[in-house]
Amino acid sequence: SQKALYALLLSQAYDKNDTEITSDSLITIATRYFDDKQPVRAGYAWFYAARCARNRNDQEVEANALLKAQDFAEMTENFKLKGLIYTEKAMLLQSQMQFDSMIVENKKGYYEFLKSNDVRNAVLTSISIGYGFSHLEQYDSAIHYYNIAMKLSTSLHDNTLTNTIY
């Protein structure tokens, strides 16, 4: 149990520090150990396994890991985990130029981030939704979501985020 928790926490630390990990040997320890008895940890383990797969451009493994992560996340009330999974699925769909589906997944993530009071991720997700609508040439909808992002971002006082919206 300690090895699995260590593997999960180290994977999370690498991810938070933007250290791109392509090998899944570390996180596999956690995905093998955590199950429906600890669905939050299992969900995060599969989420980070999906990130490893994305980093090595293995979309099939990434998609499967995200589906497993989502199964565990749905057993919980961890809204941030759910939001992260939905937005990760949206990124995969975006890379496949499936903008309609990308928007749907991002909207799910957006609402989960709002439930978890994660304003920063809600802003980033709003921007992504606007980006999807702009690719579909639905500019009124794109502007709507950019305005939502702008309104939410005022409480964060983050100029980088504001510049991204503009």
Secondary structure, DSSP 8 states (H G I E B T S, - for coil): -HHHHHHHHHHHHHHHTT------HHHHHHHHH--TTSHHHHHHHHHHHHHHHHHTT-HHHHHHHHHHHHHHHTTS--HHHHHHHHHHHHHHHHHTT-HHHHHHHHHHHHHHHHHTT-HHHHHHHHHHHHHHHHHTT-HHHHHHHHHHHHHHHTTTT-HHHHHHH-
